[in-house]
Amino acid sequence: PSASIRNVGPLSVATEPVTSPDSLPAYVQYARPYEGVNETVARLWLFLAAGVIGGTLLALLAGLAVADRAMRPIKALTALARQITSTRDPSRRIPTPSTDDEVGELARTMDGMLQALDEARSERKQALDRQREFVADASHELRTPLTSIQANLELLQVEGAGSADDRHAVDSALSSTKRMSGLVSDLLLLARADAGRQVARTETDLATIAAEALEEVEHLAGERRMESDLEGPLPLLGNPDELHRMIRNLLENAVRHTPEKTTVELTGRRDGDQALLEVLDDGPGIPNGIEEQVFDRFVRGEGPSDTVSGGGTGLGLAIVRAVAQSHGGSVTAGKSTYGGARFSVRLPLEHTAETAAEERPAERSDEPQTL
């Protein structure tokens, strides 16, 4: 034996000499199987792996907790910004964090920005309200002198006094006065709609108003064929003058933008709890992509089929939409079955006692009757 560690079969043997001057040579040996050492090494690796994994998980959880706590104010700011974007209400205020760090500075900056935007919106709204009030008041005040001027010019036209040049001047002034009176009336109606003012409303029949408007426009149709299919009565609560103006504008728009020998059709019927009024023609129709733009103010569509010179004021269809919306309805533009333009107006019907009496027998028609 020698002082070393040697492998003997399945054992690992450690030998250490024990020497003494008065004795024979002696040795101490210790043996242990390989399996125990391998098991110890395996347990050591297991403990190391478990420690590494456990430490990593703890570090991950701690990092997530710290990051969530640090990002919580940012998430609150993001959520509030999304709410303000969806509601378009800058009057909302951002809670200011108590900490004086970068997040707190961002919150205070955003709150100041929202406050400035809210003040700017309030100032703009007040300016628009004042402008609408001014237009409404000015239009109302202009109607009286224009009416007086128009009456005097009509009187001079009837009397026929003066030379031919004087009569021509009176006719020209009367024509301009009528056009100006119409423009002032249009502006007054739109200004009232913008300001939310509602004129007196009564129970009226939309079918009757539509028939009267069609009768007034027929003399402007020329060689066009004017047709109507009105299923009445269509009772609703509204202003007869504004409804008449709305239907007349739709019919005049169809006459203006269709060539001669075309057909303009006016239909009216009940569609559930709404009245559906439509003006259709077989003319060139509305160009694609501007079905909503035609209802904007001062939009004048001119084409080769237009029969009225001057182009108009561009307020006719804007008045149609304003009247429809002020009566709780809507108007849409599209393509008719004839290939031309279609304008559809939907207005809520008034549920009167006569309407209920008409609906009651229809509901009980299936019930057995006893004679």
TORKOL-4160 file (C-alpha; in steps of 0.2 Angstrom, whole numbers, padded with zeros to 4 digits, m for minus):
371
<pt num="1" X="0000" Y="0000" Z="0000"/>
<pt num="2" X="0004" Y="0018" Z="m0003"/>
<pt num="3" X="m0002" Y="0034" Z="0004"/>
<pt num="4" X="m0015" Y="0038" Z="m0009"/>
<pt num="5" X="m0033" Y="0036" Z="m0015"/>
<pt num="6" X="m0035" Y="0021" Z="m0027"/>
<pt num="7" X="m0050" Y="0013" Z="m0035"/>
<pt num="8" X="m0052" Y="m0006" Z="m0030"/>
<pt num="9" X="m0067" Y="m0014" Z="m0038"/>
<pt num="10" X="m0083" Y="m0004" Z="m0034"/>
<pt num="11" X="m0074" Y="0005" Z="m0020"/>
<pt num="12" X="m0063" Y="0020" Z="m0018"/>
<pt num="13" X="m0050" Y="0016" Z="m0005"/>
<pt num="14" X="m0040" Y="0030" Z="0004"/>
<pt num="15" X="m0023" Y="0024" Z="0012"/>
<pt num="16" X="m0013" Y="0034" Z="0025"/>
<pt num="17" X="0003" Y="0026" Z="0033"/>
<pt num="18" X="0005" Y="0026" Z="0052"/>
<pt num="19" X="0023" Y="0026" Z="0057"/>
<pt num="20" X="0032" Y="0024" Z="0073"/>
<pt num="21" X="0051" Y="0021" Z="0077"/>
<pt num="22" X="0047" Y="0007" Z="0088"/>
<pt num="23" X="0034" Y="m0003" Z="0078"/>
<pt num="24" X="0032" Y="m0011" Z="0061"/>
<pt num="25" X="0025" Y="m0001" Z="0047"/>
<pt num="26" X="0006" Y="0001" Z="0048"/>
<pt num="27" X="m0008" Y="0009" Z="0037"/>
<pt num="28" X="m0025" Y="0015" Z="0040"/>
<pt num="29" X="m0037" Y="0013" Z="0025"/>
<pt num="30" X="m0055" Y="0019" Z="0023"/>
<pt num="31" X="m0066" Y="0013" Z="0008"/>
<pt num="32" X="m0083" Y="0019" Z="0001"/>
<pt num="33" X="m0093" Y="0014" Z="m0014"/>
<pt num="34" X="m0094" Y="0025" Z="m0029"/>
<pt num="35" X="m0114" Y="0025" Z="m0028"/>
<pt num="36" X="m0114" Y="0036" Z="m0012"/>
<pt num="37" X="m0102" Y="0049" Z="m0020"/>
<pt num="38" X="m0113" Y="0050" Z="m0036"/>
<pt num="39" X="m0129" Y="0052" Z="m0026"/>
<pt num="40" X="m0121" Y="0066" Z="m0016"/>
<pt num="41" X="m0115" Y="0075" Z="m0032"/>
<pt num="42" X="m0133" Y="0072" Z="m0039"/>
<pt num="43" X="m0141" Y="0079" Z="m0024"/>
<pt num="44" X="m0129" Y="0094" Z="m0025"/>
<pt num="45" X="m0133" Y="0098" Z="m0043"/>
<pt num="46" X="m0152" Y="0096" Z="m0038"/>
<pt num="47" X="m0150" Y="0109" Z="m0024"/>
<pt num="48" X="m0140" Y="0120" Z="m0035"/>
<pt num="49" X="m0153" Y="0119" Z="m0049"/>
<pt num="50" X="m0168" Y="0122" Z="m0037"/>
<pt num="51" X="m0159" Y="0137" Z="m0029"/>
<pt num="52" X="m0156" Y="0145" Z="m0046"/>
<pt num="53" X="m0174" Y="0142" Z="m0052"/>
<pt num="54" X="m0181" Y="0147" Z="m0036"/>
<pt num="55" X="m0171" Y="0163" Z="m0035"/>
<pt num="56" X="m0175" Y="0167" Z="m0053"/>
<pt num="57" X="m0194" Y="0165" Z="m0050"/>
<pt num="58" X="m0193" Y="0176" Z="m0034"/>
<pt num="59" X="m0183" Y="0189" Z="m0044"/>
<pt num="60" X="m0196" Y="0188" Z="m0058"/>
<pt num="61" X="m0211" Y="0190" Z="m0046"/>
<pt num="62" X="m0202" Y="0204" Z="m0037"/>
<pt num="63" X="m0198" Y="0213" Z="m0053"/>
<pt num="64" X="m0216" Y="0211" Z="m0059"/>
<pt num="65" X="m0223" Y="0218" Z="m0043"/>
<pt num="66" X="m0211" Y="0233" Z="m0043"/>
<pt num="67" X="m0214" Y="0236" Z="m0062"/>
<pt num="68" X="m0233" Y="0235" Z="m0059"/>
<pt num="69" X="m0232" Y="0247" Z="m0045"/>
<pt num="70" X="m0221" Y="0259" Z="m0055"/>
<pt num="71" X="m0232" Y="0258" Z="m0071"/>
<pt num="72" X="m0249" Y="0259" Z="m0062"/>
<pt num="73" X="m0250" Y="0278" Z="m0063"/>
<pt num="74" X="m0245" Y="0277" Z="m0082"/>
<pt num="75" X="m0259" Y="0264" Z="m0084"/>
<pt num="76" X="m0271" Y="0276" Z="m0076"/>
<pt num="77" X="m0266" Y="0291" Z="m0087"/>
<pt num="78" X="m0268" Y="0280" Z="m0102"/>
<pt num="79" X="m0285" Y="0274" Z="m0097"/>
<pt num="80" X="m0291" Y="0292" Z="m0094"/>
<pt num="81" X="m0283" Y="0298" Z="m0110"/>
<pt num="82" X="m0293" Y="0284" Z="m0120"/>
<pt num="83" X="m0309" Y="0290" Z="m0111"/>
<pt num="84" X="m0306" Y="0308" Z="m0116"/>
<pt num="85" X="m0303" Y="0302" Z="m0134"/>
<pt num="86" X="m0319" Y="0292" Z="m0135"/>
<pt num="87" X="m0330" Y="0306" Z="m0126"/>
<pt num="88" X="m0320" Y="0321" Z="m0133"/>
<pt num="89" X="m0323" Y="0329" Z="m0116"/>
<pt num="90" X="m0307" Y="0338" Z="m0110"/>
<pt num="91" X="m0316" Y="0344" Z="m0094"/>
<pt num="92" X="m0310" Y="0328" Z="m0086"/>
<pt num="93" X="m0296" Y="0330" Z="m0073"/>
<pt num="94" X="m0281" Y="0319" Z="m0070"/>
<pt num="95" X="m0278" Y="0314" Z="m0052"/>
<pt num="96" X="m0260" Y="0321" Z="m0047"/>
<pt num="97" X="m0249" Y="0309" Z="m0039"/>
<pt num="98" X="m0241" Y="0313" Z="m0022"/>
<pt num="99" X="m0224" Y="0308" Z="m0028"/>
<pt num="100" X="m0212" Y="0321" Z="m0036"/>
<pt num="101" X="m0205" Y="0310" Z="m0049"/>
<pt num="102" X="m0206" Y="0309" Z="m0068"/>
<pt num="103" X="m0223" Y="0301" Z="m0068"/>
<pt num="104" X="m0230" Y="0315" Z="m0057"/>
<pt num="105" X="m0223" Y="0328" Z="m0068"/>
<pt num="106" X="m0231" Y="0320" Z="m0083"/>
<pt num="107" X="m0248" Y="0319" Z="m0074"/>
<pt num="108" X="m0247" Y="0338" Z="m0070"/>
<pt num="109" X="m0242" Y="0342" Z="m0087"/>
<pt num="110" X="m0256" Y="0332" Z="m0095"/>
<pt num="111" X="m0269" Y="0340" Z="m0083"/>
<pt num="112" X="m0263" Y="0357" Z="m0087"/>
<pt num="113" X="m0265" Y="0353" Z="m0106"/>
<pt num="114" X="m0283" Y="0347" Z="m0103"/>
<pt num="115" X="m0287" Y="0362" Z="m0093"/>
<pt num="116" X="m0281" Y="0373" Z="m0107"/>
<pt num="117" X="m0290" Y="0363" Z="m0120"/>
<pt num="118" X="m0306" Y="0364" Z="m0110"/>
<pt num="119" X="m0305" Y="0383" Z="m0108"/>
<pt num="120" X="m0302" Y="0385" Z="m0127"/>
<pt num="121" X="m0317" Y="0374" Z="m0131"/>
<pt num="122" X="m0328" Y="0384" Z="m0119"/>
<pt num="123" X="m0322" Y="0400" Z="m0127"/>
<pt num="124" X="m0325" Y="0393" Z="m0145"/>
<pt num="125" X="m0342" Y="0387" Z="m0140"/>
<pt num="126" X="m0347" Y="0404" Z="m0133"/>
<pt num="127" X="m0340" Y="0413" Z="m0149"/>
<pt num="128" X="m0350" Y="0401" Z="m0160"/>
<pt num="129" X="m0366" Y="0404" Z="m0149"/>
<pt num="130" X="m0364" Y="0422" Z="m0151"/>
<pt num="131" X="m0361" Y="0421" Z="m0169"/>
<pt num="132" X="m0377" Y="0410" Z="m0171"/>
<pt num="133" X="m0387" Y="0422" Z="m0161"/>
<pt num="134" X="m0381" Y="0436" Z="m0171"/>
<pt num="135" X="m0385" Y="0428" Z="m0188"/>
<pt num="136" X="m0402" Y="0423" Z="m0181"/>
<pt num="137" X="m0406" Y="0440" Z="m0175"/>
<pt num="138" X="m0399" Y="0449" Z="m0190"/>
<pt num="139" X="m0408" Y="0438" Z="m0202"/>
<pt num="140" X="m0424" Y="0441" Z="m0192"/>
<pt num="141" X="m0421" Y="0460" Z="m0192"/>
<pt num="142" X="m0418" Y="0460" Z="m0211"/>
<pt num="143" X="m0434" Y="0452" Z="m0216"/>
<pt num="144" X="m0444" Y="0467" Z="m0211"/>
<pt num="145" X="m0436" Y="0480" Z="m0222"/>
<pt num="146" X="m0434" Y="0467" Z="m0236"/>
<pt num="147" X="m0452" Y="0464" Z="m0235"/>
<pt num="148" X="m0456" Y="0482" Z="m0236"/>
<pt num="149" X="m0445" Y="0485" Z="m0251"/>
<pt num="150" X="m0452" Y="0470" Z="m0260"/>
<pt num="151" X="m0470" Y="0476" Z="m0257"/>
<pt num="152" X="m0466" Y="0494" Z="m0264"/>
<pt num="153" X="m0457" Y="0487" Z="m0279"/>
<pt num="154" X="m0472" Y="0475" Z="m0283"/>
<pt num="155" X="m0483" Y="0491" Z="m0281"/>
<pt num="156" X="m0473" Y="0500" Z="m0294"/>
<pt num="157" X="m0473" Y="0485" Z="m0305"/>
<pt num="158" X="m0492" Y="0484" Z="m0305"/>
<pt num="159" X="m0494" Y="0502" Z="m0308"/>
<pt num="160" X="m0482" Y="0502" Z="m0323"/>
<pt num="161" X="m0478" Y="0520" Z="m0322"/>
<pt num="162" X="m0462" Y="0528" Z="m0329"/>
<pt num="163" X="m0452" Y="0523" Z="m0345"/>
<pt num="164" X="m0447" Y="0506" Z="m0351"/>
<pt num="165" X="m0430" Y="0509" Z="m0342"/>
<pt num="166" X="m0438" Y="0512" Z="m0326"/>
<pt num="167" X="m0449" Y="0497" Z="m0327"/>
<pt num="168" X="m0434" Y="0486" Z="m0331"/>
<pt num="169" X="m0425" Y="0494" Z="m0316"/>
<pt num="170" X="m0440" Y="0490" Z="m0305"/>
<pt num="171" X="m0441" Y="0472" Z="m0312"/>
<pt num="172" X="m0423" Y="0469" Z="m0309"/>
<pt num="173" X="m0423" Y="0476" Z="m0291"/>
<pt num="174" X="m0439" Y="0466" Z="m0287"/>
<pt num="175" X="m0430" Y="0450" Z="m0293"/>
<pt num="176" X="m0415" Y="0454" Z="m0283"/>
<pt num="177" X="m0425" Y="0458" Z="m0268"/>
<pt num="178" X="m0435" Y="0441" Z="m0269"/>
<pt num="179" X="m0418" Y="0432" Z="m0271"/>
<pt num="180" X="m0411" Y="0441" Z="m0256"/>
<pt num="181" X="m0427" Y="0438" Z="m0246"/>
<pt num="182" X="m0426" Y="0419" Z="m0249"/>
<pt num="183" X="m0407" Y="0419" Z="m0244"/>
<pt num="184" X="m0411" Y="0428" Z="m0228"/>
<pt num="185" X="m0425" Y="0416" Z="m0224"/>
<pt num="186" X="m0413" Y="0401" Z="m0228"/>
<pt num="187" X="m0400" Y="0409" Z="m0216"/>
<pt num="188" X="m0413" Y="0412" Z="m0203"/>
<pt num="189" X="m0419" Y="0394" Z="m0203"/>
<pt num="190" X="m0402" Y="0387" Z="m0202"/>
<pt num="191" X="m0397" Y="0399" Z="m0188"/>
<pt num="192" X="m0412" Y="0394" Z="m0178"/>
<pt num="193" X="m0408" Y="0376" Z="m0181"/>
<pt num="194" X="m0390" Y="0379" Z="m0175"/>
<pt num="195" X="m0395" Y="0388" Z="m0160"/>
<pt num="196" X="m0408" Y="0375" Z="m0155"/>
<pt num="197" X="m0423" Y="0386" Z="m0157"/>
<pt num="198" X="m0439" Y="0378" Z="m0161"/>
<pt num="199" X="m0454" Y="0386" Z="m0169"/>
<pt num="200" X="m0472" Y="0382" Z="m0165"/>
<pt num="201" X="m0477" Y="0365" Z="m0170"/>
<pt num="202" X="m0494" Y="0358" Z="m0173"/>
<pt num="203" X="m0502" Y="0341" Z="m0178"/>
<pt num="204" X="m0501" Y="0341" Z="m0197"/>
<pt num="205" X="m0502" Y="0328" Z="m0211"/>
<pt num="206" X="m0486" Y="0326" Z="m0221"/>
<pt num="207" X="m0495" Y="0319" Z="m0236"/>
<pt num="208" X="m0505" Y="0334" Z="m0238"/>
<pt num="209" X="m0490" Y="0346" Z="m0236"/>
<pt num="210" X="m0481" Y="0335" Z="m0249"/>
<pt num="211" X="m0495" Y="0336" Z="m0261"/>
<pt num="212" X="m0496" Y="0355" Z="m0260"/>
<pt num="213" X="m0477" Y="0357" Z="m0262"/>
<pt num="214" X="m0478" Y="0346" Z="m0278"/>
<pt num="215" X="m0492" Y="0357" Z="m0285"/>
<pt num="216" X="m0481" Y="0373" Z="m0282"/>
<pt num="217" X="m0466" Y="0365" Z="m0291"/>
<pt num="218" X="m0475" Y="0358" Z="m0306"/>
<pt num="219" X="m0475" Y="0375" Z="m0315"/>
<pt num="220" X="m0455" Y="0374" Z="m0314"/>
<pt num="221" X="m0454" Y="0356" Z="m0321"/>
<pt num="222" X="m0455" Y="0361" Z="m0339"/>
<pt num="223" X="m0456" Y="0345" Z="m0350"/>
<pt num="224" X="m0452" Y="0334" Z="m0335"/>
<pt num="225" X="m0465" Y="0322" Z="m0329"/>
<pt num="226" X="m0470" Y="0324" Z="m0311"/>
<pt num="227" X="m0478" Y="0309" Z="m0302"/>
<pt num="228" X="m0483" Y="0306" Z="m0284"/>
<pt num="229" X="m0488" Y="0291" Z="m0274"/>
<pt num="230" X="m0493" Y="0298" Z="m0257"/>
<pt num="231" X="m0501" Y="0285" Z="m0245"/>
<pt num="232" X="m0510" Y="0296" Z="m0232"/>
<pt num="233" X="m0513" Y="0302" Z="m0219"/>
<pt num="234" X="m0496" Y="0303" Z="m0211"/>
<pt num="235" X="m0499" Y="0313" Z="m0195"/>
<pt num="236" X="m0484" Y="0320" Z="m0186"/>
<pt num="237" X="m0480" Y="0335" Z="m0174"/>
<pt num="238" X="m0471" Y="0348" Z="m0184"/>
<pt num="239" X="m0470" Y="0365" Z="m0192"/>
<pt num="240" X="m0480" Y="0365" Z="m0208"/>
<pt num="241" X="m0470" Y="0379" Z="m0216"/>
<pt num="242" X="m0453" Y="0371" Z="m0212"/>
<pt num="243" X="m0459" Y="0354" Z="m0219"/>
<pt num="244" X="m0466" Y="0362" Z="m0234"/>
<pt num="245" X="m0449" Y="0371" Z="m0237"/>
<pt num="246" X="m0440" Y="0354" Z="m0235"/>
<pt num="247" X="m0451" Y="0345" Z="m0248"/>
<pt num="248" X="m0451" Y="0360" Z="m0260"/>
<pt num="249" X="m0432" Y="0360" Z="m0259"/>
<pt num="250" X="m0430" Y="0342" Z="m0263"/>
<pt num="251" X="m0442" Y="0344" Z="m0278"/>
<pt num="252" X="m0433" Y="0359" Z="m0284"/>
<pt num="253" X="m0416" Y="0351" Z="m0282"/>
<pt num="254" X="m0423" Y="0336" Z="m0293"/>
<pt num="255" X="m0429" Y="0348" Z="m0306"/>
<pt num="256" X="m0413" Y="0358" Z="m0306"/>
<pt num="257" X="m0401" Y="0343" Z="m0309"/>
<pt num="258" X="m0411" Y="0333" Z="m0321"/>
<pt num="259" X="m0413" Y="0336" Z="m0340"/>
<pt num="260" X="m0429" Y="0338" Z="m0349"/>
<pt num="261" X="m0441" Y="0324" Z="m0352"/>
<pt num="262" X="m0436" Y="0315" Z="m0336"/>
<pt num="263" X="m0447" Y="0308" Z="m0322"/>
<pt num="264" X="m0447" Y="0315" Z="m0305"/>
<pt num="265" X="m0457" Y="0305" Z="m0292"/>
<pt num="266" X="m0463" Y="0309" Z="m0275"/>
<pt num="267" X="m0468" Y="0295" Z="m0263"/>
<pt num="268" X="m0474" Y="0295" Z="m0246"/>
<pt num="269" X="m0479" Y="0280" Z="m0235"/>
<pt num="270" X="m0479" Y="0274" Z="m0217"/>
<pt num="271" X="m0464" Y="0263" Z="m0212"/>
<pt num="272" X="m0467" Y="0256" Z="m0195"/>
<pt num="273" X="m0468" Y="0271" Z="m0183"/>
<pt num="274" X="m0460" Y="0283" Z="m0196"/>
<pt num="275" X="m0465" Y="0292" Z="m0211"/>
<pt num="276" X="m0454" Y="0288" Z="m0226"/>
<pt num="277" X="m0454" Y="0302" Z="m0239"/>
<pt num="278" X="m0444" Y="0300" Z="m0255"/>
<pt num="279" X="m0440" Y="0310" Z="m0270"/>
<pt num="280" X="m0433" Y="0299" Z="m0285"/>
<pt num="281" X="m0428" Y="0303" Z="m0303"/>
<pt num="282" X="m0420" Y="0295" Z="m0318"/>
<pt num="283" X="m0407" Y="0308" Z="m0321"/>
<pt num="284" X="m0389" Y="0307" Z="m0320"/>
<pt num="285" X="m0389" Y="0304" Z="m0301"/>
<pt num="286" X="m0377" Y="0309" Z="m0288"/>
<pt num="287" X="m0358" Y="0306" Z="m0291"/>
<pt num="288" X="m0351" Y="0292" Z="m0280"/>
<pt num="289" X="m0343" Y="0297" Z="m0264"/>
<pt num="290" X="m0352" Y="0313" Z="m0261"/>
<pt num="291" X="m0369" Y="0307" Z="m0254"/>
<pt num="292" X="m0365" Y="0315" Z="m0237"/>
<pt num="293" X="m0356" Y="0330" Z="m0244"/>
<pt num="294" X="m0372" Y="0336" Z="m0254"/>
<pt num="295" X="m0380" Y="0341" Z="m0237"/>
<pt num="296" X="m0366" Y="0353" Z="m0232"/>
<pt num="297" X="m0369" Y="0371" Z="m0233"/>
<pt num="298" X="m0364" Y="0381" Z="m0249"/>
<pt num="299" X="m0361" Y="0365" Z="m0259"/>
<pt num="300" X="m0367" Y="0368" Z="m0276"/>
<pt num="301" X="m0367" Y="0354" Z="m0288"/>
<pt num="302" X="m0367" Y="0360" Z="m0306"/>
<pt num="303" X="m0367" Y="0349" Z="m0322"/>
<pt num="304" X="m0372" Y="0348" Z="m0340"/>
<pt num="305" X="m0390" Y="0343" Z="m0335"/>
<pt num="306" X="m0393" Y="0358" Z="m0324"/>
<pt num="307" X="m0407" Y="0369" Z="m0331"/>
<pt num="308" X="m0407" Y="0384" Z="m0319"/>
<pt num="309" X="m0393" Y="0396" Z="m0321"/>
<pt num="310" X="m0384" Y="0404" Z="m0307"/>
<pt num="311" X="m0380" Y="0389" Z="m0297"/>
<pt num="312" X="m0391" Y="0393" Z="m0282"/>
<pt num="313" X="m0385" Y="0397" Z="m0265"/>
<pt num="314" X="m0380" Y="0379" Z="m0260"/>
<pt num="315" X="m0392" Y="0380" Z="m0245"/>
<pt num="316" X="m0406" Y="0369" Z="m0251"/>
<pt num="317" X="m0401" Y="0352" Z="m0246"/>
<pt num="318" X="m0393" Y="0359" Z="m0230"/>
<pt num="319" X="m0410" Y="0366" Z="m0225"/>
<pt num="320" X="m0418" Y="0349" Z="m0229"/>
<pt num="321" X="m0406" Y="0340" Z="m0217"/>
<pt num="322" X="m0408" Y="0354" Z="m0204"/>
<pt num="323" X="m0427" Y="0353" Z="m0204"/>
<pt num="324" X="m0427" Y="0334" Z="m0204"/>
<pt num="325" X="m0415" Y="0333" Z="m0189"/>
<pt num="326" X="m0425" Y="0347" Z="m0180"/>
<pt num="327" X="m0441" Y="0336" Z="m0181"/>
<pt num="328" X="m0432" Y="0321" Z="m0174"/>
<pt num="329" X="m0429" Y="0313" Z="m0191"/>
<pt num="330" X="m0415" Y="0310" Z="m0204"/>
<pt num="331" X="m0412" Y="0312" Z="m0223"/>
<pt num="332" X="m0400" Y="0301" Z="m0234"/>
<pt num="333" X="m0395" Y="0302" Z="m0252"/>
<pt num="334" X="m0392" Y="0288" Z="m0264"/>
<pt num="335" X="m0396" Y="0280" Z="m0280"/>
<pt num="336" X="m0413" Y="0276" Z="m0286"/>
<pt num="337" X="m0420" Y="0261" Z="m0295"/>
<pt num="338" X="m0421" Y="0271" Z="m0311"/>
<pt num="339" X="m0402" Y="0275" Z="m0310"/>
<pt num="340" X="m0405" Y="0293" Z="m0304"/>
<pt num="341" X="m0404" Y="0301" Z="m0287"/>
<pt num="342" X="m0414" Y="0296" Z="m0272"/>
<pt num="343" X="m0417" Y="0307" Z="m0257"/>
<pt num="344" X="m0426" Y="0298" Z="m0242"/>
<pt num="345" X="m0433" Y="0308" Z="m0227"/>
<pt num="346" X="m0438" Y="0298" Z="m0211"/>
<pt num="347" X="m0449" Y="0307" Z="m0198"/>
<pt num="348" X="m0457" Y="0300" Z="m0183"/>
<pt num="349" X="m0476" Y="0299" Z="m0184"/>
<pt num="350" X="m0487" Y="0306" Z="m0171"/>
<pt num="351" X="m0497" Y="0291" Z="m0162"/>
<pt num="352" X="m0515" Y="0299" Z="m0162"/>
<pt num="353" X="m0531" Y="0292" Z="m0157"/>
<pt num="354" X="m0536" Y="0288" Z="m0175"/>
<pt num="355" X="m0520" Y="0279" Z="m0178"/>
<pt num="356" X="m0523" Y="0268" Z="m0163"/>
<pt num="357" X="m0541" Y="0265" Z="m0168"/>
<pt num="358" X="m0534" Y="0259" Z="m0185"/>
<pt num="359" X="m0522" Y="0248" Z="m0178"/>
<pt num="360" X="m0534" Y="0240" Z="m0165"/>
<pt num="361" X="m0545" Y="0230" Z="m0177"/>
<pt num="362" X="m0529" Y="0223" Z="m0186"/>
<pt num="363" X="m0523" Y="0216" Z="m0169"/>
<pt num="364" X="m0539" Y="0208" Z="m0166"/>
<pt num="365" X="m0543" Y="0201" Z="m0183"/>
<pt num="366" X="m0538" Y="0183" Z="m0178"/>
<pt num="367" X="m0549" Y="0182" Z="m0163"/>
<pt num="368" X="m0564" Y="0172" Z="m0164"/>
<pt num="369" X="m0581" Y="0181" Z="m0165"/>
<pt num="370" X="m0597" Y="0176" Z="m0158"/>
<pt num="371" X="m0613" Y="0180" Z="m0167"/>
